């Protein structure tokens, strides 16, 4: 924009011969923008390089040039369109961000290696019921992740990329889902912010490259919650049996990805939101809408074949290892695998995942908006809080348990951030070094020595 304003030696900027007061005011404003851009360029070197990637992407897609420094908004921002022509390119770039390097780092110990080898053994044996690892039944996880790995392993062979492809595509699908639902409840700019901030979160980018079931579970878990609230009419629409059926289908896939928690958390969040919105009448209305539909039959059709077959084949061994030890035991503490305190695991995880966004929420404008949430934003806040408290109360804690709260909380972030954000560049400059430090430390802790080694796992 600055080049167009200043003109060039061949085509100098020429003021129209007949200028109205509005024209003169607009030209003066544009000259102020241009001068401000020149000052920023001389102070920061390459303009925008002092901002973190998340902030640069956010300002590119959500504000016209100059608006973030001055508080003035251009016509695109007022319409809420932004750079709509670049949307396909933007999401292609986000897919590249989510997948880059997934093929170059060997599988990490223990989860990635075990999951990938279980899928490879399933591909070789043709047994789609009982997952195995080194020839022994692996009863700790449901099979959806293995099923999703199979076509990629069959197509490109057993490899790091084939093992991680389901997580990459699940993260990308969740990014698109956030954008599509955000358009309805947050507007165009809010939808772009929620989806791009989610995809650019350091923790999301890390887990999107991991051959673990969490990202797939979160995709279907979040989809089931939003579709349930829409289908029951709790978000202000008319509702519909089709959305309720899709909600139950997504819930079944979430349970097939990770276990009962795929159903429990959306059910808790929707119930609490219904109570907040309509008291006992609202809660009863949610139950009637959810269960007086064909949805429960779809849910059973998804989960019963595998869980029923595993119970028939392995009996108490499966029920004890899967449900009692690896689900109830992990939460209650009767089976201790990762008995860490909240501040040691979840606090740094959340700080990293939402940096540099959460400092921006401390401003009076953002806090004021959060005190008056829309029904959709209230539902997102409820789900984020329920997820954090549920896993915070668990005896065993792992950083990726927090993933389930991110889609909802990023929607709340997109709603809370004011349209005019003066001083964002200064806040971003201050936070960028901390973000890089936390990202590097977290990546080292997550990958470990095996993840940094050379060579593949297969």
Helices and strands as residue ranges (DSSP letters): H 2-6, H 21-44, H 53-62, H 67-70, H 75-79, G 84-86, H 87-99, H 111-125, E 132-133, E 136-137, H 144-156, H 160-185, H 187-200, H 202-207, H 214-231, H 241-258, H 261-291, H 295-314, H 316-318, I 319-329, H 330-332, H 342-342, I 343-347, H 348-353, G 358-362, H 364-370, H 375-393, G 399-402, H 403-416, H 424-451
